[in-house]
Structures are given as structure tokens and as C-alpha cells.
């Protein structure tokens, strides 16, 4: 796993330096720097390969071997946002029919629920993109909850982060599991389980504290 950690460090440091030097938004820098690092990494691998393992061969392997092997992860990632966006308007009438009014719940409970529900939903196949796009439209407005919009974003982001490291259906755990030759569930629950539980408790306290500031 050390090469992955090295690549991550290079990515973070590169983005930080260019952002501080140019003021360009991080999103734009990621779109520029990630392909550059990937291309450089492939060229370095090609220079150390056996004779005949040229850059063209690496490119062909990536396009016709590696990417098809990740077709499940790619489809899951691309469909998550679409399913959540379409599903939220369908779910809202169902909640109204059940008499469930989220605006009647205590604000701290609504905010803390994001920290816990998003990771729990991830265990049954809903990655954070799907869970958030499905749940966020159902949440009362910030004015109705008596908090700032940022407080809601903090709660959603907290749950998203925990969902990303615990769900066996996220691209992160799927890819790390593939690299480490273990299952995504092993990565999410065994490797990250204790960390996520402790972090969820801390984030619950932080979300409530931040909303009251």
C-alpha cells in the first residue's frame, strides 16, 4: 500500500503548493494534477518494465483490461447520483403519507442523524452519493431548523466521510480492497470500524456544537 500513500502525498502537496501560488480553486487543480500524476506514473512503470512493455501496451491494458475489471465500481459511482436525484421526489410523498415531519424533530437530532444514517445506509448498498442525494432534499431548510446552511453541510459532510470509509459499496473501499487483495467489507468494517465508531461520536458532538455557535 506504500505506493498509494506516496501518490496521495504527492497529490495533496502538489495541490496545496499550486493553490497557494496561483489561487486556482482546488477542484480545478484536481482535474489538472490527477491526470498529470497518472500519466507520469504510467511512464515510470513503462521505463522499468520488461522489453516490449511499452507505453502503448500499458495504455491498451488500462483501456481493455483494467477499466473493464472496474465496471461494477464505475457503474455504481455514476448511477448513485442519478438514483438519489430521481428517488428523492418519490420518497417525499411517502414520508408525508406516513405522517413523518422532519421539521417537528429537534434540530440536534436531525443533524446528528446525518452522521449515523449515511454510514448505516452504506452497509445496505447506498454509497454516500446515493444516500445524500436521496436524503438532503427531504431535510427542512436551515431557517426552519434555526441553524445556518453551513451547519447542515457540516453534518452531511461528516456522515459522507464516515460512509466513504465504512461502506463496502463505495469506490474507495472497493479499490483499496482490490489493491490489498481483501474484500471491501473487510476494509470498511475491520480496518476502519473502530476508527469510524470513535470518529462518529466525536463528529456528533462537533455537529451539535457547531450548529449552536
Protein Blocks (a to p, Z undefined) as FASTA:
>chain_A
ZZmmmmmmmmmmmmmmmmmmnopafklmmmmmmmmmmmmmmmmmmmmmcehiafklmmmm
mmmmmmmmmmmmmmmmmmmmmmmmmmmmmmmmmmmmnopafklpcfklmmmmmmmmmmmm
mmnopafklmmmmmmmmpccfklnopafklmmmmmmmmmmmmmmmmckbfklmmmmmmno
pafklmmmmmmmmmmmmmmmmmmmmmmmmmmZZ
